[in-house]
Amino acid sequence: MYVTLSTKAETKYSSKNDSLLWNVIGTGDFTLNGGDRVLGPGDLVFIPKNVEYTIKPETAQCFTLISLQ
């Protein structure tokens, strides 16, 4: 589980496995393959392996990243 209390961070991630990202609390800008969207509480996103994505919180945010093998 990842928790951020700062809205100034912008972090890039990628994984060797397909992943699910479940946004639990808060909102944030999410970029995947050039497409942008705002994640809100309860949103679930599928992220293919080896694809870079960016998360920039707008509020305090908590999300869980689940690696699929």
N, C-alpha and C positions, 0 to 999 in steps of 0.2 A: 504494500500500500504506500502510495506517495502522498504527502501532504505538503502544501506550500501556503505560507501565510503572507508572502510577498507578492505584489502584482508587478514587480519589476523584472522578474526572471523570464527568460525566453529560452527554453531548453530543447535541443534536438536529440532525438532518440532513433534507434533502429534495433532490430532483433534478428537473431539467426532462426527464429521460429515464428510462425504465424501467432498473432496475439489478439486478445480482446481487451479493450480499455473500457472500464465502467466508471463513469464520472459519478461519484457518490454525492459530493457536496460542492456548491459553488459553481462559478461559470468561468470559462476560458476560451480563448481563440485557439482553434485546432486546425493545422494545415497538414494535408496528406496528398501527395501527388499533385501539388499545385492548387488543390481545391481547399477553400477556407470555409469554416463553419464555426458557430459558437456552441460549445458544449454546455449543457445545463444538467442539473441533478437528474440522475436516472438514465442519461444517454449511454448507449453501448455502441462501440465502434469496433469493426473488424480491421486489423492491420496486417497486411501480407508480410511475410518474412523478407528481410533485407531491404525494406522500404523505409526511407527516412521520413519522420514526421516531427512536427513542432507543436509544443503546447506553451501558450502564454496566458497565465491566469489573469482574469479581470477582477476577481474577488479571491478571498481565501478559498482554496480549492483542495479537495481530497479525491483521488482516483485510485482505482485498483487495476493493475496490469496483470493479465492472466496469460501465461505462455502456453501455447498449444503444441504438443508433440505427438 
